[in-house]
Amino acid sequence: MNFDKITKRIRPKEGERDNALKLFNHIKTYILESFGKESIIVGSVAKDTFLKEDMDLDIFVFFDPSLPKELLEREGLRIGKSTFNHFGSSYKIAYAEHPYVSGDIEGLPVEIVPCYKVASGRHIRSAVDRTPFHLEYVMEHLNDSQRDDVRLLKKFLKAQKLYGADSRANGFSGYLCELLIIKYNSFANLLAHAIQWERGVIIDMNGNGKGFEDPLVVVDPVDPTRNVASAVSLSTFSRFIEAARTVSETKDVRMFSGPRPGYQPVDAGTFVVIIFDIDVIEEVFYAQARKFVEHVVKECGDNGFTLFRHGVFSKGVMLDIEIGQLPEKEKHRGPPVEKYAHAEKFKQKHPDVFVEQDVLYTIRERKYVSIDDLINDIIVSQRGLGSSLKRASIRILKDQEAVNAIEKEIIFF
């Protein structure tokens, strides 16, 4: 498959990176002159792996490792806020392992992050301390032509909604994309290998990593105790393999544009959307929404309700249920007849039992006949709800009203 046309479409315009670096130099000078602190630009702009008209400035400010973490956070925020004020820009406080400042300066998204200036990736005091060493590794091992391959991989992953190591996507980070291209030399060769991947595949540049049990393991060459792909869920891993197989077989360039936006529920089913009205950090919302919908899916299965699909979006969760109304009675499986103690206990609880093959069964009243009753009971009792979602105002929508409420960016799993 020839990727030239796609590459031309996603490659940055001439001067795009130069303008970003010029802005960084202004910010760097201000931080050095005003606070006496060195700073560097990391991320895709520094490595020249960003997509056309899709870049931000990730600026790391160095602090001495002897500085207590509380002071690092306080000084980092002070420098960040002052920098945005100096350039006449608004900002917000964002949170990772420790807080940092983000906003737009001269039309570009900018993040100013404090980190410790440590000797190597093995001596970090916080997770972000590795990032400058990631930059060094990529700049040393990625050649110019491979930068376009990284862009192709990022574009492909974004189109398939598999990009991003946050709790929203549980997907591939930019650094992971760069390491995969370094390992396999090109996007085409990565696809050729990925179509044969199995759960637990290990990619180890230096042969130093061990003890990982994730679906995809890419040992960090900067810190062999870390799996760069730890955020990639089993669902994301599997969907990437299937997408790689599809694009390899069909050569369909539309795979780089993504699936048709939105979701059309199965006609015969019952479509439910649960909306959480709450102001909470996106990372927290998606993490708790995922756990909640997984809990709901389990309870649905335990009570005889089958789902076609389920997923999350920025306001809530969606459930496409095969049948929303079940018979009042159900066939309930008991223990094997040969398990005497368990069989006797089952018969004491259920007087009317019968045997099929070697297993006891009974017919009993269902606890939940309607999916509405089950979902309402889950929400009223707050089962599966994280601390933030418990504080939300919750609305349950069904069928067409639910379809109207969902957004284009649904994450299925």
Secondary structure, DSSP 8 states (H G I E B T S, - for coil): ---HHHHHHHS--TTHHHHHHHHHHHHHHHHHHHH---EEEEHHHHHT--BTTB--EEEEEEE-TTS-HHHHHHHHHHHHHHHHHHTT--EEEEESSSEEEEEEETTEEEEEEEEE--SSGGG-SSGGGGHHHHHHHHHHH--HHHHHHHHHHHHHHHHTT-B-SSTTT--B-HHHHHHHHHHHSSHHHHHHHHTT--TTEEEESSS------SSEEEE-SS-TT-BTTTT--HHHHHHHHHHHHHHHHH--GGGGT-S-SS----TTSEEEEEEEE----HHHHHHHHHHHHHHHHHHHHHTT--EEEEEEETTEEEEEES-SB--SEEEEEEEETT-HHHHHHHHHH-SSEEEETTEEEEEEE-S-SBHHHHHHHHHHTTTT--HHHHTSEEEEEEHHHHHHH--S--EE-
